């Protein structure tokens, strides 16, 4: 069933069909509604007879309620605006300006800091890349130098071997055999040059020709001074000798046939 607004006695007539919203309360300047009065009733509810004598006497005609309500809202808004203006008054310069400027400065400083950090990081990366590139180039250069040096040493060794082979005397079979015999003698006992030639050419020795025996003695790898020192030690192990007597034995034609210089070196090494 349809409902309608039920104004209390002394209240102004509302617009046709108007129903107060939920929680609505009458303005304070309206007469007080009787106890238990219902603001909204069904359409078949009897219409209340307004007792105009109960309404308050006004020297000037009362304006409709809906017009008063419209004036209250702008007035409240005006009070709010005036209150805000009063709170913000008394300042020569608006406070938000300084705040905005401070915020702008802070943002600019943060931006500058971020830009500086980014630039520093980029510079560090470039420096690291340059250092890595320089290190790689140095390593490659060192490797190339080492390879070149090894190649040069190999070439020098090959050339030296070729030169040695070219400089080596062309031996006959007899000379080669005499040289091998000389190496065998020297491996187990000391000899002087003349003593080795005599051993190789003697008919009681190896029977090589004097030429082949001389070739072997001149081409064998030996230090004749060291041979004299070995001979001096051997003699002293067998029997005692004076310094001069040992030198005579080492240089004698019937002895070892070392030169005087070689014999003296051998005796000195033996401690006489």
C-alpha positions in Angstrom: 0.0 0.0 0.0 1.2 3.5 -0.8 2.4 5.8 2.0 2.5 9.6 2.5 4.1 12.2 4.7 2.0 12.9 7.8 2.8 16.5 9.0 2.1 17.3 12.6 -0.2 20.2 13.6 1.4 23.5 12.9 3.8 22.2 10.3 3.8 23.6 6.8 2.3 21.5 3.9 5.0 19.6 2.1 5.2 19.3 -1.7 2.8 16.8 -3.2 4.1 13.2 -2.9 7.1 14.1 -0.8 8.2 11.5 1.8 10.9 12.2 4.3 14.1 10.1 3.9 15.2 7.5 6.6 16.5 9.3 9.7 14.8 12.6 8.9 14.1 15.0 11.8 11.9 18.1 11.7 13.6 21.5 11.9 13.9 22.9 15.5 11.8 25.9 14.7 8.7 23.8 13.8 6.2 23.0 16.6 6.8 19.8 18.5 4.9 16.8 17.2 2.5 15.1 19.7 3.9 12.1 21.5 3.9 8.9 19.3 3.3 10.9 16.1 4.1 9.0 12.9 5.8 11.0 10.1 4.9 8.5 7.5 1.4 6.8 7.3 -0.6 4.8 4.8 -2.7 6.6 2.3 -6.0 5.5 3.9 -5.0 7.0 7.3 -7.2 9.9 8.2 -5.8 13.3 7.5 -5.0 15.3 10.6 -6.9 18.5 11.1 -4.3 21.2 11.7 -5.2 23.5 14.6 -3.9 26.8 13.3 -4.4 28.3 16.8 -1.7 25.9 18.1 0.8 27.3 15.6 3.1 29.9 16.9 2.2 33.6 16.1 4.7 35.3 13.8 4.8 39.0 13.0 5.9 38.1 9.5 4.6 35.3 7.3 6.6 32.1 7.7 8.4 30.9 4.7 7.8 27.3 3.4 9.9 24.7 5.1 11.6 23.5 1.9 12.8 27.1 1.2 14.2 27.4 4.7 16.1 24.1 4.2 17.6 25.4 1.0 18.9 28.4 2.8 20.4 26.4 5.7 22.7 24.4 3.4 24.4 27.4 1.8 24.7 29.1 5.2 26.5 26.0 6.6 28.8 26.0 3.6 29.5 29.7 4.1 30.4 29.2 7.7 32.8 26.4 6.8 34.4 28.5 4.1 34.8 31.4 6.6 36.2 29.1 9.2 38.8 27.8 6.8 39.7 31.3 5.7 40.1 32.3 9.3 42.4 29.4 10.0 44.5 30.3 7.0 44.5 34.0 7.6 47.2 36.1 9.2 50.0 34.8 7.1 51.9 37.1 4.7 53.0 34.2 2.5 51.2 30.9 1.9 53.0 28.0 3.7 52.5 25.5 0.9 54.8 27.5 -1.4 57.8 26.8 0.9 56.8 23.2 1.2 56.6 22.8 -2.5 59.9 24.5 -3.0 61.5 22.3 -0.4 60.1 19.2 -2.0 61.3 20.4 -5.4 64.8 21.0 -4.1 64.8 17.5 -2.5 63.7 15.9 -5.7 66.4 17.8 -7.6 69.0 16.8 -5.1 67.9 13.1 -5.3 68.0 13.3 -9.1 71.4 14.8 -9.1 72.7 12.2 -6.6 71.2 9.4 -8.7 72.7 10.9 -11.8 76.1 11.2 -10.1 75.9 7.6 -8.8 74.9 6.3 -12.3 77.8 8.3 -13.9 80.3 6.9 -11.3 79.1 3.4 -11.9 79.4 3.8 -15.7 82.9 5.3 -15.2 83.9 2.4 -13.0 82.6 -0.1 -15.6 84.5 1.6 -18.3 87.7 1.6 -16.2 87.2 -2.1 -15.4 86.7 -2.9 -19.1 89.8 -0.9 -20.1 91.8 -2.7 -17.4 90.6 -6.1 -18.5 91.3 -5.2 -22.2 94.8 -4.0 -21.3 95.5 -7.1 -19.3 94.2 -9.3 -22.1 96.4 -7.5 -24.6 99.4 -7.7 -22.3 98.9 -11.5 -21.9 98.5 -11.9 -25.6 101.6 -9.9 -26.2 103.6 -11.9 -23.6 102.3 -15.2 -25.2 103.3 -14.0 -28.6 106.8 -13.0 -27.4 107.2 -16.4 -25.6 106.2 -18.2 -28.8 108.5 -16.1 -30.9 111.4 -16.7 -28.4 110.8 -20.5 -28.4 110.7 -20.5 -32.2 113.9 -18.5 -32.4 115.6 -20.9 -29.9 114.4 -23.9 -31.8 115.8 -22.4 -35.0 119.1 -21.6 -33.4 119.4 -25.1 -32.0 118.7 -26.6 -35.4 121.2 -24.3 -37.0 123.8 -25.1 -34.4 123.2 -28.8 -34.9 123.5 -28.4 -38.7 126.7 -26.4 -38.3 128.2 -28.9 -36.0 127.3 -31.7 -38.4 128.9 -29.8 -41.2 132.0 -29.0 -39.2 132.4 -32.6 -38.0 135.2 -34.3 -39.8 134.3 -36.9 -42.2 135.6 -40.1 -40.6 136.8 -43.3 -42.3 135.7 -46.5 -40.8 139.1 -47.0 -39.2 139.0 -43.5 -37.6 135.5 -44.1 -36.3 136.6 -47.3 -34.7 139.7 -45.7 -33.2 137.6 -43.0 -31.7 135.3 -45.5 -30.1 138.3 -47.4 -28.7 139.7 -44.2 -27.3 136.3 -43.5 -25.6 136.4 -47.0 -24.1 139.9 -46.6 -22.7 139.1 -43.3 -21.1 136.0 -44.6 -19.5 137.9 -46.9 -17.1 141.4 -45.5 -16.7 143.2 -42.1 -17.2 145.4 -41.4 -20.2 147.5 -38.6 -21.5 147.2 -37.6 -25.2 150.5 -39.2 -26.1 149.8 -42.3 -23.9 146.4 -42.8 -25.6 147.9 -42.5 -29.1 150.6 -45.0 -28.1 148.0 -47.4 -26.7 145.9 -47.3 -29.8 148.8 -47.6 -32.3 151.0 -50.1 -30.4 151.3 -53.5 -31.9 150.8 -54.8 -28.4 147.7 -52.5 -28.1 145.0 -52.0 -30.7 147.3 -51.7 -33.8 145.6 -48.6 -35.4 147.8 -46.5 -37.6 149.4 -43.5 -35.9 147.2 -41.3 -38.1 144.0 -43.0 -37.0 145.1 -43.1 -33.4 146.0 -39.4 -33.5 142.7 -38.6 -35.1 140.9 -40.4 -32.2 142.9 -38.6 -29.5 142.3 -35.2 -31.0 138.5 -35.7 -31.5 137.6 -37.5 -28.3 135.8 -35.4 -25.7 138.2 -35.3 -22.8 139.9 -32.8 -20.3 143.6 -33.8 -20.2 144.2 -31.9 -16.9 141.5 -33.9 -15.2 143.1 -37.1 -16.6 146.4 -36.1 -15.0 144.6 -35.5 -11.6 143.0 -39.0 -11.8 146.4 -40.5 -12.6 148.1 -38.8 -9.7 145.4 -40.0 -7.3 145.8 -43.6 -8.6 149.5 -43.5 -8.0 149.1 -42.2 -4.5 146.7 -45.0 -3.7 149.3 -47.6 -4.7 152.5 -46.1 -3.3 153.8 -42.9 -1.7 155.3 -40.2 -3.9 157.0 -36.9 -3.3 155.7 -33.9 -5.2 158.6 -33.9 -7.6 158.7 -37.7 -7.9 155.0 -37.8 -8.8 155.5 -35.0 -11.4 158.4 -37.0 -12.9 156.3 -40.1 -13.1 153.5 -38.3 -14.8 155.7 -36.6 -17.4 158.2 -39.4 -18.0 158.4 -40.9 -21.5 158.4 -44.3 -19.9 155.5 -43.2 -17.6 152.3 -41.4 -18.5 153.7 -38.8 -20.9 151.6 -35.8 -19.6 152.9 -32.4 -20.3 154.6 -30.6 -17.4 151.6 -28.2 -17.0 149.2 -31.2 -16.9 151.3 -33.1 -14.4 151.7 -30.1 -12.1 147.9 -29.5 -12.2 147.3 -33.2 -11.3 149.7 -33.1 -8.4 148.2 -29.9 -7.1 144.7 -31.5 -7.2 146.1 -34.5 -5.3 147.2 -32.2 -2.5 151.0 -32.4 -2.8 
